[in-house]
C-alpha cells in the first residue's frame, strides 16, 4: 500500500467531488465582478511582496482569478470554451483517480506554487513575482495528456491534433519561458507549480524513458542482425551480403561444417 493509499484510507471522506466545477463557478463570479467594475483584476493574482505587505487574501484569490483576457464578446466565448475544456479534462482525471487523489494533486500544485513564489521572491528580491492560476490549467492538462495521449483537439475547430503533441508544445513553451526568465526567482516560480506533476508521474516518466531506450536498443540489434552475413566463405571471406550472386555450400572437414562459395569450388 502506497503512502497515498494510506492517506486516502484515512482522509478519503474529506475529498470534494467535482472540485474544479466549484473553482470554475468562482472564477465565473469573479469575472462578472471584474467586468462590472466592482473589483479590480490587479487585486487577485498572488504577489509575494503584496502578501508580505498585508494583502493576505492573495494567497487564495489567485486561485479564482479568471484568465487574463481582453474584454468583449469573443473573450466571453473563449472563456466559456476554455472552462468547458478545463472541466472536461478534470472530470476525466477524477474518474480515473477518484476525488481524493485528484484533490491531492490540485492541493500539491497549489502548495508548490505558493512556496515557489515566495522562494523565488527571496532569491530575487529586486524582481516582482506575479502568479496567476495558469499552473492549475497546465498541470491538469499535462496529467490528462499522460492518461489520454491520443485524444484529439480541433485547433481553430478545423485541424485535429492529438493531445500528446499539444502537451509537448506546452512543455516547450514552458522551457522557453524558463530560459527567457529575467531572474532565477522567476525560474523557480515557473518550475515550482510543475512539481506535483513530477511527483505523481515520475514512475510513468521513468518507465517511458526506459521503454524508449529498450526500443532503440532493439532497433539497433535488429539492424545488426539484418546486416549480419548468414554465410561466410572460409577460403576467400566472401559473404552472402558482399557477394549475393554467389552460392554457398557446406562440407564437413575434421568433423566441422565449412562454408565454401561456388567461386572457390571452381563452379561458374
N, C-alpha and C positions, 0 to 999 in steps of 0.2 A: 504494500500500500504506500503510495507516494505521500509527500507532505501535503499536497493539495487535496488528496483524497481524505486525509485526516481532518483538514480544515473543513471540508465540505460535510463530513460526517458530524462535526461538532457545531458548525455555524451555518449549515446549509439553509436552515429555516429563516435566516436573515436576508436571504437573496431577494432582490427586487426584480420580478419578471418584467420584460419589456421596458427596461430602464432607459433605453435610448429613445423610446417614444416620449417619455416624460421630458428628456433633455430637449428633444425637438419642439415639443409644445412650449417649453420655457423659452427657447430661442425665438419661436414664433411670436410669443407675447412681447418679448424684449424688442424684437424687430418692429412690431407695431408701435411700441412706445418710442422707439428711436425715430421712425419716420413721422410720427405725430409731434415730435419735438418735446416730449415730456421728459426724456432723459437723453444724455449725450453719449454717443458711441465711444468717445475717448475715456469715459469713466469705467469702462468694462474690462479691458484687457489686463492681464497680470503684468505689473511693472514692479519689480522688487524695490526700487527706490521709493515708489509711491506707497507701497505697503509699509516699509520701514518708517515712512513719514506719517503713518496713521491711517491710511486708506486700506484697512484690513479686508474690506469686502471684496477686494480684487482677487483674493485667494479663492473665491467661489464664483464671482461674477464672470470671470473669463470663460467658464465652462458653458454659460448660457449666452455668450456673445455670439450673435449670428455672423456668418461670413461677411467680410467687409466688401460689399459690392455696391456699385453706384446705384442710386435710386432709379425709379421708373418701372414701367410695366414689364420690360424684359428682365429686370432684376428680380421682380416677384416671381416670374415664370421660372427663371433659372433656380431660384431658391427652392421653389416647390419641387422641381425635378431633383435638385441636389438632396433635399431632405428625404425624398422618396427612396433614392438610391442608398443613402446612409441607413435608413430604416430597414430596407431590404437586406443589405449585407449584414447588419447587426442581428436581424431576426434569423438569418441563416446560421450565423455563428452560435447564437443562443440555442438554436435547435440541435446543433452538433455537440456543444459543450454542456449545455444546461445553464440555467440562470446564474447559479452560484459562480461557476468558473468564468463566465463572461463578465459578471460583476467584478470579480477579482482582477481580470485582465484590464478592465477600464480603470479600476482604482489604482492599480500599479502604474498605469500610464499617467494618471493624474498626479500621483505621488512623485514619480520620477521627474515629471515635467516641472513641478514646483521646486523640487530640490535642485535640479539642474539650473533653473532660472536664478536661484539665489547663489549657487556656487559660481555660476558664470558671472554674476554681478560682482561677487567678491574677487574673482580672478581678474576681472577687467573693470575696475571701479569707474574709469573715465567714460565707459560706454553706458547706454541705457537699454537694458534688456526689456523687450516687449513681447508678450506671449499671447497669442490667440488660440482658440481650440483646434487649430489645424492638425496638431499632433493626434487628436482624437480621431479625426477622419482618416489620417494616414495609417495609424496603427490598425484600425478596423479594416481598412482597405487591404493592407498587406496580409492580415490574417485571413481575410476572405479569399485572397488570391492564392494563398497556400492550400486552402481547403477546396477551392473550386477553380483551379487554374485554367480550365478550358471553357468557362462561361464567357460568352461574347457580349460586348457592349457595342452599340451602334454609335460611332463617333459622328457628331453632327446629324444623327438619325439616318446616316447613309452607310458609312464604312464600318463593317463588323470587325472588331479587334478582340482577340482573346485577352482576358483579364490579366493573365500572367505577363503579357508583353507590356500592358499598361503599368503593372507593378514594377517591372524593370525600369520603365521610363520614370516612374515616381522615385525609385531608388537613385537613378542617375541625376535627376533634378535635385534631390536632397544632397547628394555628394557634391554637386556643383555649388549649391548654396553653402555647404560646409567649407569647401575650398575657397570660395569667394567671400567668406565672412570677414568683417573688418577686424575682429579680435578673437582671442581664444575663449573669451567669455561667451561670445555669440556661438562659437563652435560647440561649446559644452551645452548651451541651451538647445542647440539643434539636435545633438546626439541623445541627450537625456530622455526625451519622450519615446525614443525607439528601444529603450532597454526592456520594456515589457514585452515587446515583440521578440527580442533576442532570447529572453529567459523562457518564454513559452514555446518557442520554436527552435531552440538551439539544437535539440536532438534531430529534428527534421532537417535542419540546415546541414548538420554534420553528416547525416545519412545521405543527403543529396550529393554532397561533395564526394563522399566515399563511393557512392553509386556511379558518379561521373568518372571517377578515377578507374573504377573497375571496367566501365565501358570502353574507356580509352585504352586500357591495358589489353582488353580482349580484342579490340580492333587492331592493335599493333601485332598481337600474337597471330591473328588471322592473316594479316598481311604477310608476316614472315612465313607462315605455313604455305600460303598461296604462292609465294615466290621461291620456296624451297624446292630443290630438284628432287624428283622421285627416283630417277635412275641416274647413276654416275658411272661412266666407263672407267674401269680400273686401270686401263692401259694409257688412254690419251686424256682422260679427265673430262671428256665431253659429257654434257648432261641433256636431259630432255627439255630443259629450259634454254640452254645456249644453242643446242642443235636439235630443234623439234622435228627436223626432217629425217633424222636417223632412227633406226630401230634398235632396241636394246634387248639382249637376251642374257640368260644366266647359265653358268655351268659350275659344276662342283669341282673345286680344287682343294685337295687335302681336307675334305670334309666341310669346306666353307663355300657359300654361294658367291661367285664372282661375276660381276656385270661386264659384258663386252658389247660394244656397239658394232653395227654391221660394217663400218669402215675398217675397224681393226680386225674384223673377221675376214676381210677381203671380199665382202659382198658388195654389189653395186646398189 
